[in-house]
Amino acid sequence: MEEKIKFAVFIDFDNIEIGVKSTLGREFDVSLVLEALKERGEVVTKFAYGNWKMAGRHSEKMAAHAVHMIQRDPSPRGDKNGGDINLAMDALEMAFTRDFINAFCIVGGDSDFMSLVEKLKQYNKAVYIVGGRGFTSTILQKNCREFISYENLIGANDEAPAVAPESIRRPRGARGGRTPSRAPGRAPRGGRVPAKALAAHAPEGAAETAVAAPQHAPSHGRHEDSLELSNVMPLLSRTLKVLSDREHEPLLGLVKSTMIQLDSTFTERDYGVSSFLDFAEKLAHAGLVHIERHGGNYTLSLPEGDHQAAPSSTTDSREDHAINVLREVLLEAAQRGRREFHIHGLKQFLSKLRPGFDERKFGFKQFSALLNLAHDKGLVSIAPDERGAMRVRTMVEAGPPAATPAMETAAESAAPQAAETTAAGDTGAPETSEAMPASEETAPAVEGDAPAPKRRRKAASSSDKPKRAAKPRAPRKKKPAAE
């Protein structure tokens, strides 16, 4: 029987709160994280580290979910890593003293936790990371048991808000100078607008549209942000080969766990579905796999003629290709004198120079995920400005512009002319400026004559300086003669 997972959750609140707000424009919701962990095991204890005096309503949400809040008081000189050190010490202490806790979940994106992750793995503890693809270190994402993307947690629980039609807006001037407390059709506090209420107050001809709209809503999150299925095929092919070598039947659950074992960043939600069965059916509908049902179980297999053995570096080569394109664009921007961008501005600049570039073709769900990898590779630095908006500064040095074919042709044609000019100069008379008097070249060195040139040079140099006009002196007053 498989051992049940029991979690200890450690939240770096300052890091995750700033990351979610700056990259996703959202407020951090701890309930999304806890619900995602409950799907994988039992949450035993929860700790959060931050300056709760400045957290506002977040402390109330933490208390509502029984999260132990550890206060971090910054020192006058700053306390950048104070919370990280406390979190690491408490996690190691729990690993030593609580043997029944077999999994640790770190909520944050700081690469400084990499040492803690490796130490916990050495003590036979499973480590899960919850963060954002746009701000969590890629080193953390690829070196844990499973990386849970906060973007996917939002997509799985996000609902489109009900918007009242234009005709039922609150009137500007109501009778008696008062406005109604709630406009007809407006959603009550904590609820949504019923479809009948919207239809009753909508303009004529729009009632059927308002009622029928939810029937066409997508059931699997945001499909426009989903990755192409071709991105997952190398990983899936490798997974099926591993299971075949181990003589295991490729059941859906075993296939998913093996894919996560090979790539901790994998999740079927990146491809616009909410379950692995829907993901398999989507692959089968595209003709990429075959699904067979045996009793209550499903098995996966590749179509005949496809090679199961896929190179393990395929994913890395796609990422490297995207990084190379970004490096070329950053270099060209540096040559033009542009070294800082907002994230959206950099994406527009890249699209202008490389039309048709789409980060999703290379396995990045968002452009910020590509920039996060570039940050880890030292190509850019990402930091918020005074308004809190994320700014990207290129770290690529601006070299000489690349040689074009026209420049190479001009250089080749100029080479013979330069050679002819040099030959003609060698046969001609020496320049007068380089010729020296024969008396100075042949004059022997005589003892005692060395200081003379120095005095002559000093005199010559002093004579070159303009002389100052002498100031007129006042006449001296004669002292009166003593009587």
C-alpha positions as CSV (number, residue, x, y, z in Angstrom):
1,M,0.0,0.0,0.0
2,E,1.3,3.4,-1.0
3,E,2.2,5.7,1.9
4,K,-0.1,8.6,2.5
5,I,1.5,12.0,2.0
6,K,1.5,14.3,5.0
7,F,2.4,17.9,4.3
8,A,4.1,20.6,6.3
9,V,3.6,23.9,4.5
10,F,6.1,26.8,4.8
11,I,5.0,30.1,3.2
12,D,7.5,32.9,2.4
13,F,4.7,35.5,2.3
14,D,6.6,38.6,1.3
15,N,8.1,36.8,-1.7
16,I,4.9,35.1,-3.0
17,E,2.7,38.1,-2.3
18,I,5.0,40.5,-4.3
19,G,5.4,38.0,-7.1
20,V,1.7,37.3,-7.6
21,K,0.8,41.0,-7.5
22,S,3.6,42.2,-9.8
23,T,3.4,39.4,-12.5
24,L,-0.3,38.4,-12.3
25,G,-1.9,41.5,-11.0
26,R,-3.7,39.5,-8.3
27,E,-3.8,39.2,-4.5
28,F,-2.3,36.1,-3.1
29,D,-5.0,33.6,-1.9
30,V,-3.7,31.0,0.5
31,S,-6.9,28.9,0.1
32,L,-6.0,28.0,-3.5
33,V,-2.7,26.6,-2.3
34,L,-4.1,24.6,0.5
35,E,-6.9,23.1,-1.7
36,A,-4.3,22.0,-4.3
37,L,-2.3,20.3,-1.6
38,K,-5.3,18.5,-0.2
39,E,-5.8,16.9,-3.5
40,R,-2.4,15.3,-3.1
41,G,-2.4,14.4,0.6
42,E,-3.1,15.6,4.1
43,V,-2.0,19.1,5.3
44,V,-0.7,18.6,8.9
45,T,0.7,22.0,9.8
46,K,1.1,25.4,8.1
47,F,3.5,28.3,8.8
48,A,3.8,31.7,7.1
49,Y,6.7,34.2,7.5
50,G,6.3,37.9,7.0
51,N,5.8,41.4,8.4
52,W,2.2,41.0,9.5
53,K,2.0,44.5,10.8
54,M,2.0,45.6,7.2
55,A,0.0,42.7,5.7
56,G,-3.5,44.2,6.1
57,R,-6.3,41.8,5.5
58,H,-3.9,39.0,4.6
59,S,-3.4,38.2,8.2
60,E,-7.2,37.6,8.6
61,K,-7.1,35.2,5.7
62,M,-4.2,33.3,7.2
63,A,-5.9,33.1,10.6
64,A,-9.1,31.8,8.9
65,H,-7.2,28.9,7.5
66,A,-5.3,28.1,10.8
67,V,-1.9,29.2,9.4
68,H,0.7,30.0,12.1
69,M,2.0,33.5,11.4
70,I,5.6,34.1,12.3
71,Q,6.4,37.8,12.7
72,R,9.5,39.1,10.9
73,D,10.6,42.4,12.3
74,P,13.1,44.1,9.9
75,S,16.2,45.7,11.4
76,P,17.1,49.3,10.7
77,R,19.7,48.2,8.1
78,G,17.1,45.9,6.4
79,D,16.3,42.3,6.8
80,K,16.3,40.8,3.3
81,N,16.9,37.2,4.2
82,G,15.7,37.2,7.8
83,G,12.5,35.4,7.0
84,D,14.2,32.9,4.7
85,I,16.7,31.9,7.5
86,N,13.9,31.4,10.0
87,L,11.9,29.3,7.5
88,A,14.9,27.1,6.7
89,M,15.7,26.5,10.4
90,D,12.1,25.6,11.3
91,A,11.8,23.3,8.4
92,L,14.9,21.4,9.3
93,E,13.9,21.2,12.9
94,M,10.6,19.7,11.9
95,A,12.3,17.2,9.6
96,F,14.4,16.0,12.6
97,T,11.6,15.9,15.2
98,R,8.5,14.9,13.2
99,D,9.2,11.6,11.4
100,F,5.6,11.1,10.3
101,I,5.8,14.2,8.1
102,N,7.1,12.9,4.8
103,A,6.5,15.9,2.5
104,F,7.4,19.6,2.7
105,C,5.8,22.3,0.6
106,I,7.6,25.6,0.2
107,V,5.5,28.5,-1.1
108,G,7.7,31.0,-2.7
109,G,10.1,31.6,-5.5
110,D,13.5,32.5,-4.0
111,S,16.4,30.5,-5.3
112,D,18.0,30.7,-1.9
113,F,15.8,27.8,-0.8
114,M,17.7,25.5,-3.1
115,S,20.1,24.4,-0.3
116,L,17.1,23.7,2.0
117,V,15.4,21.6,-0.8
118,E,18.5,19.5,-1.3
119,K,19.0,18.9,2.5
120,L,15.3,17.8,2.9
121,K,15.7,15.4,0.0
122,Q,18.8,13.9,1.7
123,Y,16.6,13.1,4.7
124,N,14.1,11.3,2.5
125,K,11.5,14.0,2.4
126,A,9.5,14.9,-0.7
127,V,9.6,18.6,-1.6
128,Y,6.8,20.4,-3.4
129,I,7.2,24.0,-4.6
130,V,4.2,26.4,-5.2
131,G,5.0,29.6,-7.1
132,G,4.6,31.4,-10.4
133,R,6.3,30.5,-13.6
134,G,7.1,34.2,-14.1
135,F,8.9,34.7,-10.8
136,T,9.8,31.4,-9.2
137,S,13.4,30.3,-9.9
138,T,13.7,27.7,-12.6
139,I,16.2,25.9,-10.5
140,L,13.6,25.3,-7.9
141,Q,11.0,24.3,-10.5
142,K,13.2,21.6,-11.9
143,N,14.6,20.1,-8.7
144,C,11.5,19.3,-6.6
145,R,9.1,16.4,-6.5
146,E,6.4,18.5,-8.2
147,F,6.1,22.2,-9.1
148,I,2.5,23.6,-8.6
149,S,2.0,26.7,-10.8
150,Y,-0.1,29.4,-9.2
151,E,-1.2,30.5,-12.6
152,N,-2.9,27.1,-13.0
153,L,-4.5,27.4,-9.6
154,I,-6.0,30.7,-10.7
155,G,-7.2,29.2,-14.0
156,A,-8.9,26.3,-12.3
157,N,-10.8,28.5,-9.8
158,D,-11.3,31.6,-11.8
159,E,-14.8,32.5,-12.9
160,A,-15.8,35.4,-15.2
161,P,-17.5,38.1,-13.1
162,A,-21.1,38.9,-13.9
163,V,-21.4,42.3,-15.6
164,A,-24.6,44.2,-15.6
165,P,-25.9,45.5,-18.9
166,E,-25.5,49.2,-19.8
167,S,-29.3,49.8,-19.4
168,I,-29.3,48.8,-15.7
169,R,-26.6,51.1,-14.5
170,R,-27.3,53.1,-11.4
171,P,-29.0,56.4,-12.5
172,R,-27.1,59.6,-11.8
173,G,-30.0,61.5,-10.4
174,A,-32.6,59.6,-8.4
175,R,-35.8,61.1,-6.8
176,G,-35.0,62.8,-3.6
177,G,-31.3,62.9,-4.2
178,R,-30.7,59.2,-3.2
179,T,-29.7,56.3,-5.3
180,P,-30.9,52.8,-4.8
181,S,-28.8,50.6,-2.6
182,R,-28.5,47.9,-5.3
183,A,-29.3,48.4,-9.0
184,P,-31.6,45.8,-10.5
185,G,-29.6,42.8,-11.8
186,R,-26.5,43.7,-9.8
187,A,-24.9,40.8,-8.1
188,P,-25.6,40.7,-4.3
189,R,-22.7,40.7,-2.0
190,G,-20.9,37.4,-2.2
191,G,-23.1,36.1,-5.0
192,R,-23.7,36.2,-8.7
193,V,-26.5,37.6,-10.8
194,P,-29.2,35.0,-11.7
195,A,-29.7,34.6,-15.4
196,K,-33.4,35.4,-15.2
197,A,-32.6,38.7,-13.5
198,L,-30.2,39.7,-16.2
199,A,-32.7,38.7,-18.9
200,A,-35.5,40.7,-17.3
201,H,-33.6,43.9,-17.2
202,A,-31.6,43.5,-20.5
203,P,-32.7,45.3,-23.7
204,E,-35.1,43.7,-26.0
205,G,-33.5,40.9,-28.1
206,A,-30.6,40.4,-25.6
207,A,-32.5,38.2,-23.2
208,E,-31.9,35.1,-25.1
209,T,-28.2,35.9,-25.5
210,A,-27.8,36.6,-21.8
211,V,-29.4,33.3,-20.8
212,A,-27.7,31.2,-23.5
213,A,-24.2,32.6,-23.0
214,P,-23.2,30.4,-20.0
215,Q,-24.0,27.3,-22.1
216,H,-21.1,28.1,-24.5
217,A,-18.6,29.0,-21.8
218,P,-15.5,26.8,-21.9
219,S,-15.4,24.1,-19.2
220,H,-11.6,23.7,-19.0
221,G,-10.2,27.2,-18.1
222,R,-8.6,29.5,-20.6
223,H,-7.9,27.8,-23.8
224,E,-6.3,30.8,-25.5
225,D,-3.3,30.5,-23.2
226,S,-2.9,26.7,-23.6
227,L,0.3,25.2,-25.0
228,E,0.5,23.3,-28.2
229,L,0.3,19.5,-27.8
230,S,3.5,19.1,-29.8
231,N,5.4,20.5,-26.8
232,V,4.5,17.5,-24.6
233,M,5.2,14.7,-27.1
234,P,9.0,14.3,-26.3
235,L,8.2,13.9,-22.6
236,L,5.3,11.5,-23.3
237,S,7.4,9.4,-25.6
238,R,10.2,9.2,-23.1
239,T,7.7,8.2,-20.4
240,L,6.2,5.4,-22.4
241,K,9.7,4.1,-23.2
242,V,10.7,4.1,-19.5
243,L,7.5,2.2,-18.6
244,S,8.1,-0.2,-21.5
245,D,11.7,-0.9,-20.3
246,R,10.4,-1.6,-16.8
247,E,7.7,-3.8,-18.2
248,H,4.9,-1.8,-16.6
249,E,1.5,-1.3,-18.2
250,P,1.1,2.3,-19.3
251,L,-2.0,3.1,-17.1
252,L,-3.1,6.7,-17.0
253,G,-2.2,7.2,-13.4
254,L,1.3,5.6,-13.8
255,V,1.9,7.6,-17.0
256,K,1.2,10.9,-15.2
257,S,3.3,10.1,-12.1
258,T,6.2,9.1,-14.3
259,M,5.9,12.3,-16.4
260,I,6.0,14.4,-13.2
261,Q,9.0,12.3,-12.0
262,L,10.8,13.1,-15.3
263,D,9.7,16.7,-15.4
264,S,8.5,18.3,-12.2
265,T,7.0,21.3,-14.0
266,F,4.6,19.2,-16.1
267,T,0.9,19.8,-15.6
268,E,-2.0,19.0,-17.9
269,R,-3.6,22.3,-17.0
270,D,-1.0,24.0,-19.3
271,Y,-2.8,22.4,-22.2
272,G,-6.3,23.7,-21.5
273,V,-7.7,20.7,-19.5
274,S,-8.5,20.1,-15.9
275,S,-7.8,16.3,-15.6
276,F,-5.3,13.9,-17.0
277,L,-8.1,11.8,-18.6
278,D,-9.3,14.9,-20.6
279,F,-5.6,15.5,-21.5
280,A,-5.3,11.9,-22.9
281,E,-8.6,12.3,-24.8
282,K,-7.4,15.6,-26.3
283,L,-4.2,13.9,-27.5
284,A,-6.2,11.0,-28.9
285,H,-8.5,13.4,-30.7
286,A,-5.4,15.0,-32.3
287,G,-4.2,11.6,-33.5
288,L,-1.1,11.7,-31.3
289,V,-1.9,8.7,-29.0
290,H,-4.2,5.7,-28.8
291,I,-6.4,5.1,-25.7
292,E,-7.6,1.7,-24.8
293,R,-10.0,0.8,-22.0
294,H,-9.5,-2.4,-20.0
295,G,-12.3,-2.7,-17.5
296,G,-12.1,0.5,-15.4
297,N,-8.6,1.4,-16.5
298,Y,-7.2,3.3,-19.5
299,T,-3.9,2.7,-21.2
300,L,-1.9,4.9,-23.5
301,S,0.2,4.0,-26.5
302,L,1.7,5.8,-29.5
303,P,0.4,5.2,-33.0
304,E,2.2,2.6,-35.0
305,G,5.2,3.8,-36.8
306,D,6.1,6.5,-34.2
307,H,9.4,6.1,-32.4
308,Q,9.0,5.9,-28.6
309,A,12.6,6.8,-28.1
310,A,12.8,10.6,-28.2
311,P,16.0,12.5,-27.4
312,S,16.0,13.8,-23.8
313,S,17.4,17.1,-24.9
314,T,14.4,18.1,-27.1
315,T,12.8,20.2,-24.4
316,D,16.1,21.9,-23.6
317,S,16.8,22.6,-27.2
318,R,13.4,24.3,-27.6
319,E,14.2,26.5,-24.6
320,D,17.7,27.2,-25.8
321,H,16.3,28.3,-29.2
322,A,13.9,30.7,-27.5
323,I,16.7,32.0,-25.3
324,N,18.9,32.6,-28.4
325,V,16.2,34.5,-30.1
326,L,15.8,36.7,-27.0
327,R,19.5,37.2,-26.7
328,E,19.7,38.4,-30.3
329,V,16.9,40.9,-29.7
330,L,18.4,42.2,-26.5
331,L,21.8,42.6,-28.2
332,E,20.1,44.6,-31.0
333,A,18.3,46.7,-28.4
334,A,21.5,47.4,-26.6
335,Q,23.2,48.5,-29.8
336,R,20.3,51.0,-30.3
337,G,20.8,52.3,-26.8
338,R,17.7,50.7,-25.2
339,R,18.5,48.8,-22.1
340,E,15.3,49.0,-20.0
341,F,11.8,47.9,-20.9
342,H,8.5,47.1,-19.3
343,I,7.6,43.5,-19.8
344,H,4.8,44.3,-22.3
345,G,7.1,46.8,-24.1
346,L,9.9,44.2,-24.5
347,K,7.4,41.7,-25.9
348,Q,6.2,44.3,-28.5
349,F,9.8,45.1,-29.4
350,L,10.6,41.4,-29.9
351,S,7.5,40.9,-32.0
352,K,8.5,43.8,-34.2
353,L,12.0,42.4,-34.8
354,R,10.9,38.8,-35.0
355,P,7.4,38.6,-36.5
356,G,5.6,35.4,-35.7
357,F,7.5,34.7,-32.5
358,D,5.3,32.9,-30.0
359,E,6.7,31.7,-26.7
360,R,4.1,29.0,-26.4
361,K,5.7,27.2,-29.4
362,F,8.8,26.7,-27.2
363,G,6.9,25.5,-24.1
364,F,6.4,28.8,-22.3
365,K,2.9,29.5,-21.3
366,Q,3.6,33.2,-20.6
367,F,6.2,35.6,-21.8
368,S,7.2,36.3,-18.2
369,A,8.2,32.6,-17.9
370,L,10.7,33.1,-20.7
371,L,12.0,36.2,-19.0
372,N,12.3,34.3,-15.7
373,L,14.5,31.7,-17.4
374,A,16.5,34.5,-19.1
375,H,17.0,36.1,-15.6
376,D,18.4,32.8,-14.3
377,K,20.8,32.6,-17.2
378,G,22.0,36.2,-16.6
379,L,20.6,37.8,-19.7
380,V,18.3,40.2,-17.9
381,S,17.5,41.5,-14.5
382,I,13.9,41.9,-13.4
383,A,12.9,44.3,-10.6
384,P,9.9,46.5,-9.8
385,D,10.1,50.2,-10.3
386,E,8.8,52.9,-8.0
387,R,5.2,52.3,-9.1
388,G,5.5,48.5,-8.6
389,A,5.5,47.7,-12.3
390,M,8.1,45.1,-13.3
391,R,11.0,46.5,-15.4
392,V,13.4,44.4,-17.4
393,R,17.0,45.5,-17.8
394,T,19.2,43.8,-20.3
395,M,22.6,42.5,-19.2
396,V,23.8,41.7,-22.7
397,E,26.8,43.9,-23.6
398,A,26.4,45.9,-26.8
399,G,29.1,44.7,-29.2
400,P,30.0,46.0,-32.7
401,P,27.2,45.7,-35.2
402,A,27.1,42.5,-37.2
403,A,28.8,42.6,-40.6
404,T,26.4,42.6,-43.5
405,P,27.2,41.3,-47.1
406,A,27.4,44.9,-48.4
407,M,30.0,45.8,-45.7
408,E,32.1,42.7,-46.5
409,T,32.1,43.5,-50.2
410,A,33.2,47.1,-49.5
411,A,36.0,45.9,-47.3
412,E,37.2,43.4,-50.0
413,S,37.3,46.1,-52.7
414,A,39.1,48.6,-50.3
415,A,41.9,46.1,-49.5
416,P,43.7,46.3,-52.9
417,Q,43.6,50.1,-52.9
418,A,45.1,50.2,-49.4
419,A,47.9,47.8,-50.5
420,E,48.7,50.0,-53.6
421,T,48.8,53.1,-51.4
422,T,51.2,51.4,-49.0
423,A,53.6,50.3,-51.8
424,A,53.7,53.8,-53.3
425,G,54.5,55.3,-49.9
426,D,57.4,53.0,-49.4
427,T,59.1,54.0,-52.7
428,G,58.7,57.7,-52.3
429,A,60.8,60.2,-50.3
430,P,60.6,60.2,-46.5
431,E,58.3,62.7,-44.9
432,T,60.0,65.9,-43.6
433,S,58.2,65.7,-40.3
434,E,59.9,62.4,-39.5
435,A,63.4,63.4,-40.7
436,M,65.9,64.5,-38.1
437,P,68.9,66.8,-38.5
438,A,72.2,65.0,-39.1
439,S,74.0,66.9,-36.4
440,E,71.6,65.5,-33.7
441,E,71.9,62.0,-35.0
442,T,75.7,61.8,-35.3
443,A,76.7,64.1,-32.4
444,P,78.6,62.1,-29.8
445,A,77.6,62.2,-26.2
446,V,80.1,64.3,-24.3
447,E,80.3,64.4,-20.6
448,G,78.8,67.5,-19.2
449,D,76.8,68.3,-22.2
450,A,73.6,66.5,-21.0
451,P,72.1,69.3,-18.8
452,A,72.4,71.9,-21.6
453,P,69.5,70.6,-23.7
454,K,67.3,70.5,-20.6
455,R,68.1,74.1,-19.9
456,R,67.4,75.0,-23.5
457,R,64.1,73.0,-23.3
458,K,63.1,74.8,-20.1
459,A,63.9,78.1,-21.6
460,A,62.0,77.3,-24.7
461,S,59.0,76.1,-22.8
462,S,59.0,79.1,-20.5
463,S,59.3,81.4,-23.5
464,D,56.2,79.9,-25.1
465,K,54.0,80.8,-22.1
466,P,52.4,84.2,-22.4
467,K,53.8,86.7,-20.0
468,R,51.5,88.4,-17.5
469,A,51.3,92.2,-17.6
470,A,53.1,93.8,-14.6
471,K,50.8,95.4,-12.2
472,P,51.5,99.1,-11.6
473,R,52.9,99.6,-8.2
474,A,51.6,102.4,-6.0
475,P,54.3,105.1,-5.2
476,R,55.9,104.7,-1.8
477,K,55.0,107.3,0.7
478,K,58.1,109.1,2.1
479,K,58.4,109.1,5.8
480,P,58.5,112.6,7.2
481,A,62.0,113.6,8.4
482,A,62.6,113.6,12.1
483,E,62.8,117.0,13.5
